[in-house]
Amino acid sequence: MKQMKELRANSKEERAKKLSELQTELMQARGQVATGSSPKNPGRVRSIKRTIARIYTLARQKGEEKKA
């Protein structure tokens, strides 16, 4: 899986920054859905959630504590 290889290559700080960005983006997309408008790219929500899960999985494998 290409994306997992990319995440493994990043440092702990880079993964934390990426996680924060993704969580913000997910919150915005969920806000759009809650207000009744459709998100720009509905498939992106699923992709964001999966990437967040990959970051958490990688942190757990490496023995890092999650900050969220």
C-alpha positions in Angstrom: 0.0 0.0 0.0 1.6 3.2 -1.2 0.1 5.5 1.4 1.2 3.4 4.3 4.8 3.4 3.0 4.7 7.2 2.8 3.4 7.4 6.4 6.1 5.1 7.6 8.8 7.3 6.0 7.5 10.4 7.9 8.8 11.4 11.3 6.6 11.3 14.4 6.1 15.1 14.2 5.1 15.0 10.5 2.5 12.3 11.2 1.1 14.4 14.1 0.9 17.4 11.9 -0.8 15.4 9.1 -3.2 13.9 11.7 -4.2 17.4 12.9 -4.8 18.6 9.4 -6.9 15.6 8.5 -9.0 15.9 11.6 -9.7 19.5 10.8 -10.7 18.7 7.2 -13.0 15.9 8.4 -14.6 18.2 10.9 -15.3 20.7 8.1 -16.7 18.0 5.8 -19.0 16.7 8.6 -20.1 20.3 9.2 -21.2 20.6 5.6 -23.2 17.4 5.8 -24.8 18.5 9.1 -26.0 21.8 7.6 -27.6 20.1 4.7 -25.2 21.0 1.9 -23.3 18.2 0.1 -19.5 18.1 0.5 -17.4 19.0 -2.5 -16.1 15.4 -2.7 -18.2 12.8 -0.7 -15.6 10.1 -1.2 -13.0 12.3 0.4 -14.7 11.8 3.8 -14.1 8.0 3.6 -10.5 8.6 2.5 -9.8 11.0 5.4 -11.2 8.6 8.0 -9.1 5.7 6.6 -5.9 7.8 6.6 -6.5 8.8 10.2 -6.9 5.2 11.1 -3.7 4.3 9.3 -1.8 7.0 11.3 -3.2 5.7 14.6 -2.3 2.1 13.6 1.2 3.1 12.7 1.6 5.0 16.0 0.4 2.0 17.9 2.8 -0.4 16.0 5.7 1.9 16.8 4.7 2.3 20.4 3.9 6.0 20.3 1.1 7.4 22.3 -1.6 9.2 20.5 -2.3 12.8 21.4 -5.9 13.0 20.3 
